């Protein structure tokens, strides 16, 4: 099982589907595209020192905030909206459209509703991974490379870098063209 699979297991796809009144397969299709896109967006933010520091601060806030598999209704979607806005900035609508185009069944409105549900879970999970790694290597510098390495490894470990490199292309200043 890859680390990315652990993240997938935390996402309450069945609850999300019920909450949004959609088929579970539609929710799963959206989540399958959203997760690597969010992780890649977080990784893109670590390319600058300021971005890495901002993300590390956000991870500190979300560390331990969500454990196990939460109920979709228990997720703070207002916080999720802030996370999505911070990760994608003015490109949020472009990212939503790109994710929807890669999903077999989810349209832009579904993707836009699922993103703020999933984002706090992703941030909390990444925080647990990052701070566990940081505890294992306390002498190592933790900004930039540490976060970038963790996030990049998650995406490429799933084969997601190839899948979403084209998706994110120039949207976030990285990826494939």
C-alpha positions, 0 to 999 in steps of 0.5 A: 500500500502506498502512502497515497492509498492511506490518504484515499482511505481517509476520504469519506466518499460514501458520505460525500455522495450522500451529502451532495445527493450524487452517486458514489461512483461520481463522488469517487471519480471526482475524489480520484482527480482532486486528491493528486491535484490538491497534493500537486498544488500544495507541492507547487506552493513549496517551490518558494521559501515563503510558500513553504513557510506558509504551508508549514504554518497551515500544517501546524494548524491542521496537525491532528485536526482530523484523524481516522475517516471523518464524516463529511458533515463534520468537515469545516468547508469554510476552512476548506474553501480557504485552503483551496483559495490559498492553494490555487489562488486566482486559478481555482476555477481553471483548476476546477474545470481541468479536474472535471475534464479529467473525471469520468462523471463529475462536472465542475459543480460537483468538483467545486463542492467536493474540493472544500470537503476534501481539502481539510482532510488532505491538509490534516493528513499531510500534516501528520505525514510531515510532522512524523517525518520531521520527528524522525529527522529533527536535525534536518531543515524542514522548510521547502525541500522537506515539504516539497519532497514529501508532497512530490513523492506522494504524487509521483509515487501514485503515478499522479505526476504524469496524470496531473502534470498535463492537468495543471500544466501552466496553471500553477507554474509547474507540471508538463506542457 
